[in-house]
Amino acid sequence: MNDTLGAVLPKRGSHLGFGSWMRDLHALAACTLNPPPYPSTGLPRGGGRVVLTIPGFLAGDWTMIRLRTFLENLGYRIETSGIAFNGGPTPQTIARLDDVLLRLVEKVGPVDLLGQSLGGVLARDLAHRHPAAVRRVVTLCSPIRFPISTPLAPVAQIFAPFHDPIWAARAATVASSPPMPVTAIYSEDDGVVDWRQCVQDEAPGYVNVRVAGAHSTMGSNPDALTAVAVALGD
C-alpha cells in the first residue's frame, strides 16, 4: 500500500508524535493494571443479538476481552474474528473476515460489527461489500480517511508489502457511508491517529460520538463502552 492509501508520519507541528504514542501506551498500562469499572445502569440490553468484534493494528482478539465481557454482560452474543495478530488488510485477513461473517449470517442472519482502530476500517469495508449481512457498524477510534497520519507509520509501512492490492484499490471508499447505520466513536485525546480522520460525514443514521481518553484504552473506557452500548441498542 503506498502513502496515498496507507500511513504517513504526522506533519511538523502536529499534536501526534513519539511523545503522544508514549503517553497513549502509558495510559494503556495504567488501565490494564487498574481497569475502571464497567458502566452498569440504564444501558440497553442485547437480547442475544450477535456482535462480531474486529481488533486493531498489531492487536488480536485477546485485546478486546474487556469490551467483549462488557457486552456479554448486557446480553449480547459475541463472536470473534479469529485474528491473533492484525498486521493490516492482508489477503488472508480479508478472506478470514469474509468467511467468519458469511458463516455467521447463514446461522443467525445479519449481525452487528464492532471494530477497534484498524478493526473499524475493516468493519466498514465488510459492510460495503456484504450489506445484506450487516445490521449496524460501530467503530472505536478508527481512521477512515487516507493516508492515515500516525507515529506508527514506519511500522505500518513494514507490513504494507503484505497488504492486499485489491483492498488498497478500494480503500478510499471506506470513508463513504455503507447502507446501514454507523456510529463512529472518537477521542480528541487520541495519541495514535489524528482524531479528525476518525470522524465520518454525519447524516441520518450516521453519528459521531466524542469521548475523552487514550486511543489504546477505548475497550475499557467507561464513556466509550456506554457509547457502544447505546449505539448497538438503537
Secondary structure by P-SEA (a helix, b strand, c coil): cccccbbbcccccccccaaaaaaaaaaaaaaaaccccccccccccccbbbbbbbbccccccccaaaaaaaaaaaccccccccccccccccaaaaaaaaaaaaaaaacccbbbbbbccaaaaaaaaaaaaccccccbbbbccccccccccccaaaaaaaacccccaaaaaaccccccccccbbbbbbbccccccccccccccccccbbbbbbbcccccccccaaaaaaaaaaaac
